[in-house]
Amino acid sequence: MSATAGMDIDGFCCSVCHRHRPLEQLLDLDCSCLVCSRCCEEHIVPEMVPVRLPKPTEPELASYTVGQLVRYRQRDGQLTLAKVVQIDRSIQPFGYGIQLSGAVDIRYTEHTRLLPRELQRQASTAWMQQGTPAIRCPHCSMALSRAQLSRICPKALQQLDEALNNAWLEAHETSTTRAAAASVHCLDAARNPCNKMPALQHGPQPCTALKNMP
């Protein structure tokens, strides 16, 4: 039976709840199923939550391109502006040839010594795809594209994207914070190569027990 068989001049019969609804409640679906907006709120919107929040991989957090400006962490922990001029992809993790600000020589280093010049504020496409759930038509189970979701429930789609982006930012900033903490640790270690231990006192020590006697 065709989808139009459930329609009349006054409205349509929803294929999910089997109730007669006005035409303004009919969803614009590519599958042509007769689904009402109320069933969208009950069956589609609740599914629009991140199925998982994948943790960004280290290569994603530290992937640079030739010509990109980065911050290079020197041995004393100081961060210096640098420019990526070469990338060695034959090793894992990648090696980078960089030029420090004001220098002409190329210095070779690894990605753990580099930080982005500015923190990225937008989640990657791969992250968004991994965290987006598979939404299907509640009647025929056909997958609903983002274009369809933007038509039938734009607010829910926006909230889903915001949740994924916020999760990405939280994970990304956590990783950047760890890198910054490592820089501080390196700087502190350079300034204080030895743990601060109380100096050992050599030779016999005077007895103070008599001082405490009445």
C-alpha positions in Angstrom: 0.0 0.0 0.0 1.4 3.4 -1.0 2.0 6.1 1.6 -0.6 8.4 0.0 -3.2 5.8 0.8 -3.2 7.1 4.3 -3.8 10.7 3.4 -7.0 12.6 2.7 -8.0 16.2 2.3 -8.1 16.8 6.1 -4.9 15.1 7.1 -3.2 11.7 7.2 -3.0 8.6 9.3 0.4 8.3 11.0 2.1 5.0 10.2 3.6 4.8 13.7 0.8 5.8 16.2 -2.0 5.1 13.7 -3.8 8.3 14.6 -5.3 10.8 12.2 -3.2 14.0 12.2 -3.4 17.4 10.4 -1.2 17.7 7.3 1.0 20.4 9.1 2.2 17.6 11.4 3.5 15.4 8.6 7.3 15.0 8.6 9.3 15.6 5.4 11.0 12.3 5.1 12.8 10.9 2.0 11.3 7.5 2.7 7.8 9.0 2.2 6.5 7.3 5.4 3.6 9.0 7.0 5.0 10.0 10.4 3.7 12.8 12.5 5.7 15.4 14.5 4.5 13.9 17.8 6.0 10.5 16.9 9.2 12.4 15.9 9.4 13.8 19.5 8.7 10.4 21.0 10.8 8.1 18.8 13.5 10.2 16.9 14.5 13.1 19.2 15.3 10.8 22.2 17.8 8.9 20.0 19.7 12.0 19.1 22.3 11.8 21.8 26.0 10.9 21.4 26.2 7.2 21.3 29.8 7.5 22.5 32.3 10.3 23.0 35.5 9.0 21.4 38.7 10.2 22.9 40.9 12.0 20.4 44.0 10.1 19.4 47.4 11.5 19.9 48.0 11.9 16.2 44.8 13.9 15.9 45.9 16.2 18.7 49.4 16.7 17.3 49.0 16.6 13.6 50.8 19.5 11.9 51.4 20.6 8.3 54.3 22.2 6.5 54.2 26.0 6.9 52.1 25.8 10.1 53.2 27.9 13.1 53.5 26.0 16.3 55.0 26.3 19.8 58.2 24.4 20.4 59.0 23.3 23.9 62.7 23.7 24.6 64.8 21.7 27.0 64.3 24.2 29.8 60.6 24.1 29.3 60.2 27.4 27.6 57.8 27.7 24.6 59.2 29.3 21.5 57.3 30.1 18.3 58.4 27.9 15.4 57.5 27.0 11.8 57.1 23.5 10.5 59.2 23.1 7.3 59.5 19.3 7.0 57.6 16.2 8.1 59.1 12.7 8.3 56.2 10.3 8.0 58.4 7.2 7.7 58.6 7.0 11.5 55.9 6.7 14.2 55.2 9.1 15.7 56.0 11.6 12.9 59.2 13.6 13.0 59.2 17.3 12.3 61.8 19.7 11.0 61.1 23.2 12.4 62.7 26.6 12.2 62.6 28.6 15.4 61.5 32.2 15.2 64.4 34.3 13.9 66.6 31.3 13.0 67.5 29.9 9.6 68.8 26.4 10.7 66.4 23.5 10.7 65.9 21.7 14.0 64.5 18.1 14.0 62.2 17.1 16.8 59.2 14.9 17.7 55.5 15.8 18.0 55.6 15.6 21.8 57.8 18.7 21.8 55.2 20.7 19.8 52.0 22.4 20.7 49.4 24.2 18.5 50.0 27.9 18.3 46.3 28.4 19.1 43.8 25.9 20.6 41.4 24.6 18.0 37.8 25.4 19.0 35.9 23.2 16.5 35.6 19.4 16.7 37.0 17.4 13.8 34.7 15.9 11.2 35.8 12.4 12.2 34.9 13.1 15.8 31.4 14.3 14.8 30.8 11.3 12.6 31.9 8.8 15.3 29.8 10.4 18.0 26.6 10.8 15.9 24.1 8.0 16.4 22.4 6.2 13.6 18.9 7.7 13.5 16.2 5.7 11.6 12.7 6.2 10.5 10.4 4.8 13.3 8.3 3.1 10.6 10.5 1.6 7.9 13.9 1.9 9.7 15.5 3.7 6.8 18.5 5.8 8.0 17.8 9.5 8.3 20.5 11.8 6.9 21.6 15.0 8.5 19.7 16.9 5.9 16.5 15.2 6.9 17.2 15.7 10.6 17.8 19.4 10.0 14.3 19.6 8.4 12.3 17.6 10.9 14.1 18.4 14.2 16.6 21.2 13.8 16.8 22.1 17.5 17.6 18.5 18.5 20.3 18.3 15.8 21.9 21.5 17.0 21.9 20.2 20.6 23.6 17.0 19.4 26.3 18.9 17.6 26.9 21.2 20.6 27.2 18.1 22.9 29.7 16.5 20.6 31.7 19.7 20.1 31.8 20.4 23.9 33.0 16.8 24.6 35.7 17.3 22.0 36.8 20.6 23.5 36.9 19.0 27.0 39.1 16.1 25.8 41.3 18.3 23.7 41.9 20.9 26.5 42.6 18.1 28.9 45.3 16.8 26.6 46.7 20.3 26.1 46.6 20.8 29.8 48.7 17.6 30.3 51.2 18.8 27.8 51.4 22.2 29.5 51.9 20.5 32.9 54.7 18.4 31.4 56.3 21.7 30.2 56.1 23.1 33.7 57.6 19.9 35.1 60.5 20.1 32.6 61.1 23.7 33.5 61.0 22.9 37.2 63.3 20.0 36.8 65.8 22.1 34.8 65.8 24.8 37.5 65.9 22.2 40.4 67.8 19.2 39.2 67.9 17.7 42.6 64.9 17.1 44.9 64.9 19.5 47.8 66.1 17.3 50.6 67.2 18.6 54.0 71.0 18.9 54.2 72.6 16.1 56.1 74.5 17.3 59.2 77.9 15.7 59.6 79.8 15.1 62.8 78.5 14.5 66.4 75.5 16.5 67.3 75.2 18.2 70.7 72.8 16.5 73.2 69.8 18.7 73.9 68.3 16.3 76.5 69.9 18.2 79.4 68.3 21.4 78.3 64.9 19.9 78.9 65.6 18.7 82.4 64.2 20.7 85.4 
